[in-house]
Amino acid sequence: RVRVTVTDDGPGIDPAVRATLFERFARGDASRSRRAGSTGLGLAIVKAVVAAHRGTVDVESEPGRTVFAVDLPA
C-alpha cells in the first residue's frame, strides 16, 4: 500500500462538517463563497478518483492540525 498525507496547522475542521466533507458542494467554512473560488467539489473529486483506484481517503482534525490521508494499493 502507498500512503500520501497532507497536513496543515490551520484552525481545524468542525466535527459537524466532517460527515459531509467529501460530498459534492460541501464547504467547511461558511464564510467562503464562489467569489473566493470555492465550489465545494475538490474533496468529492479526490474521493471519486481515489475510489476508482480502489483506495481510501480519510481526514483527522483538531484545532491547529488537520491531516488528510490517501491510501492506495501498491
C-alpha positions as CSV (number, residue, x, y, z in Angstrom):
1,R,0.0,0.0,0.0
2,V,1.0,3.6,-0.6
3,R,0.0,6.4,1.8
4,V,0.1,10.1,0.9
5,T,-0.6,12.6,3.7
6,V,-1.2,16.3,3.6
7,T,-1.0,18.1,7.0
8,D,-1.7,21.7,7.9
9,D,-1.7,23.8,11.0
10,G,-4.9,25.7,10.3
11,P,-7.9,26.1,12.6
12,G,-9.1,22.5,12.1
13,I,-12.4,21.2,10.7
14,D,-15.6,21.5,12.7
15,P,-16.7,18.0,13.7
16,A,-20.2,18.8,12.5
17,V,-18.8,19.3,9.0
18,R,-16.7,16.1,8.8
19,A,-19.7,13.8,8.0
20,T,-20.3,15.7,4.7
21,L,-16.8,16.9,3.9
22,F,-16.3,14.6,0.9
23,E,-19.8,15.2,-0.6
24,R,-20.3,17.5,-3.6
25,F,-20.8,21.2,-2.9
26,A,-19.8,20.7,0.8
27,R,-18.0,23.7,2.4
28,G,-16.2,23.6,5.7
29,D,-16.1,27.4,6.1
30,A,-19.5,29.2,5.6
31,S,-17.7,32.5,5.0
32,R,-16.2,31.3,1.8
33,S,-18.1,31.9,-1.4
34,R,-17.8,31.2,-5.1
35,R,-16.3,34.6,-5.5
36,A,-13.4,33.3,-3.4
37,G,-13.1,30.3,-5.9
38,S,-14.6,27.6,-3.7
39,T,-17.2,25.4,-5.3
40,G,-17.1,22.6,-2.8
41,L,-16.1,20.0,-5.4
42,G,-12.4,19.4,-4.7
43,L,-12.7,16.8,-1.9
44,A,-15.6,15.0,-3.7
45,I,-13.4,14.7,-6.8
46,V,-10.5,13.4,-4.7
47,K,-12.7,10.8,-3.1
48,A,-14.0,9.6,-6.5
49,V,-10.5,9.4,-8.1
50,V,-9.1,7.5,-5.1
51,A,-12.1,5.1,-5.0
52,A,-11.6,4.5,-8.8
53,H,-8.1,3.2,-7.9
54,R,-9.5,1.1,-5.0
55,G,-8.1,3.4,-2.4
56,T,-9.4,5.3,0.6
57,V,-9.2,8.9,1.8
58,D,-9.6,10.0,5.4
59,V,-9.3,13.1,7.5
60,E,-8.3,13.6,11.1
61,S,-8.7,17.1,12.5
62,E,-8.3,19.0,15.7
63,P,-7.7,22.7,16.4
64,G,-4.3,23.6,15.0
65,R,-3.8,20.4,12.9
66,T,-5.6,18.6,10.1
67,V,-4.3,15.5,8.3
68,F,-5.7,14.1,5.0
69,A,-4.5,10.6,4.2
70,V,-4.9,8.9,0.9
71,D,-4.2,5.1,0.8
72,L,-3.8,3.3,-2.5
73,P,-3.0,-0.3,-3.2
74,A,0.7,-0.8,-4.3
